[in-house]
Amino acid sequence: MQIDPQNNVSFFKSLFESGENSEGFQQKIADFYPAIVYIYDADQKKLRFVNKKLTDLLGYSYEDIEQLDNDLMKFVFEDDVSLVQAELDKFNTLKDNDTHTYNSRFNHKKGDWRYFRTQGTILRKNEKGNPSSLLLIAHDITDQLQTEEEARASRALLSETEKLLHFGTWTWDTV
């Protein structure tokens, strides 16, 4: 089954905007989802909600989040902080139901990092019309990127070998 990120963002946006669902129900649905789902308060620059996938994928507990003052940038890999800040600024130009997607790295509690493709939308705007609350869904793409890099390296090695040995492979279509 292929996951359609656009539909997932719309689903979570309606879930969090709905006054009919209890917070516990919203948490259960978000925790069940196989990506990090979080709400970012753009005015305060703080995480307001995050599902338990942050623990599953990056090793942080809810207590760790509180100790880091709910600061999203403390989870972002140091070299990507300015990138993520610039990407978050792009939400200022979004229309009401538009989404924005970007790739960045998040720190793992054990010291390494993982790549994520983050897609988000605006939940609420402040009195100035700027985004005050963002819904973001971060899919771990580390393994996918590693597989792509290994395939590129294999193709490069094959190409270099063909050049060194003066042979190659080709296809011939007679049609």
C-alpha positions in Angstrom: 0.0 0.0 0.0 1.4 3.4 -1.0 1.0 6.2 1.5 -0.2 9.5 0.0 1.5 12.2 2.2 -1.0 14.9 1.0 -4.0 12.8 2.2 -2.2 12.1 5.5 -1.6 15.8 6.2 -5.2 16.6 5.4 -6.4 13.7 7.6 -4.3 14.9 10.6 -5.2 18.5 10.1 -8.9 17.6 10.2 -8.3 15.4 13.3 -6.5 18.1 15.2 -8.9 20.9 14.2 -12.0 18.9 15.1 -13.5 19.7 18.4 -15.3 16.4 18.5 -12.3 14.2 19.1 -10.8 13.9 22.6 -7.1 14.6 23.0 -6.6 11.0 24.0 -8.1 9.8 20.8 -6.0 12.2 18.8 -2.9 10.9 20.6 -3.8 7.3 19.9 -4.3 7.9 16.2 -1.1 9.9 15.9 0.9 7.3 17.9 -0.3 4.6 15.5 1.0 6.4 12.5 4.4 5.2 11.2 6.0 8.7 11.2 6.7 11.5 13.6 3.6 13.7 13.8 4.1 17.0 15.6 2.6 20.4 16.1 5.0 23.3 16.1 4.0 26.6 17.6 5.6 29.1 15.2 5.0 32.1 17.5 6.7 30.5 20.6 9.1 28.3 18.5 8.1 25.3 20.6 6.8 21.8 20.1 3.2 21.7 21.3 2.4 18.0 20.5 4.5 15.1 19.3 3.6 11.4 18.9 5.5 8.5 20.4 7.3 7.9 17.1 9.9 10.4 18.3 10.8 7.9 20.9 10.6 4.9 18.5 12.7 6.6 15.7 15.0 8.9 17.6 15.1 7.6 21.2 13.8 10.7 23.0 11.2 10.4 25.8 8.6 13.0 26.6 10.7 13.9 29.6 13.7 14.5 27.3 11.5 16.9 25.2 10.5 18.9 28.2 14.2 19.0 29.4 15.1 20.5 26.0 12.4 23.1 26.5 10.2 21.7 23.7 12.7 23.4 21.3 12.4 21.8 17.9 15.8 23.1 16.8 17.5 21.0 19.6 16.4 17.9 17.7 17.6 19.1 14.3 21.1 18.1 13.2 23.4 21.1 13.8 24.3 21.4 10.1 20.6 21.6 9.1 19.3 24.1 11.6 19.5 27.1 9.2 17.9 25.0 6.5 15.0 24.0 8.7 14.6 27.6 9.9 14.4 28.7 6.2 12.0 25.9 5.4 9.7 26.9 8.3 9.8 30.5 7.0 8.3 29.2 3.7 5.1 28.4 5.5 4.4 32.2 5.6 3.7 32.1 1.9 1.3 29.0 1.9 -2.4 29.3 1.2 -4.8 27.8 3.7 -4.8 24.1 2.5 -1.4 24.0 0.8 1.5 21.9 2.1 5.2 22.3 2.0 7.8 19.4 2.0 11.5 19.4 2.8 14.3 17.0 3.8 16.5 17.4 6.8 18.3 15.4 9.5 17.2 14.9 13.1 19.6 13.9 15.9 19.2 10.5 17.5 19.5 10.5 21.3 22.5 8.0 20.9 24.5 10.6 19.0 24.0 9.8 15.3 21.3 11.2 13.0 18.5 10.1 10.6 17.2 11.7 7.4 13.5 12.7 7.4 11.2 14.0 4.7 8.9 16.5 6.5 5.6 17.6 5.1 3.5 20.2 6.8 0.5 22.6 6.6 -0.8 25.5 8.6 -3.2 24.6 11.4 -3.8 28.2 12.6 -2.8 31.7 11.8 -2.2 34.6 14.3 -3.9 38.0 14.2 -1.3 39.2 11.7 -2.2 36.4 9.3 1.1 34.6 9.8 1.2 30.9 10.7 1.0 30.4 14.4 0.6 26.6 14.5 2.0 24.1 12.0 1.2 20.4 11.6 4.2 18.5 10.5 4.7 14.8 9.6 8.3 13.5 9.3 8.9 10.3 7.5 12.2 8.5 8.1 13.9 8.2 4.7 17.4 7.2 5.9 17.3 3.7 4.6 15.8 4.8 1.3 18.6 7.3 0.8 21.3 4.8 1.8 19.9 2.3 -0.8 19.9 5.0 -3.5 23.5 5.9 -2.6 24.6 2.3 -2.7 23.0 1.9 -6.2 24.8 5.1 -7.4 28.1 3.7 -6.1 27.5 0.4 -7.8 26.7 2.1 -11.1 29.8 4.3 -10.8 32.0 1.2 -10.0 30.6 -0.7 -13.0 31.2 2.3 -15.3 34.8 2.7 -14.0 35.5 -1.0 -14.4 34.1 -0.9 -18.0 36.4 2.0 -18.8 39.5 0.4 -17.3 39.0 -3.0 -19.0 37.8 -1.5 -22.3 34.5 -3.4 -22.4 30.9 -2.6 -21.8 27.3 -3.6 -22.0 24.7 -2.4 -24.3 21.3 -3.2 -25.7 20.4 -3.3 -29.3 16.8 -2.7 -30.3 16.2 -3.9 -33.9 12.7 -2.5 -34.2 
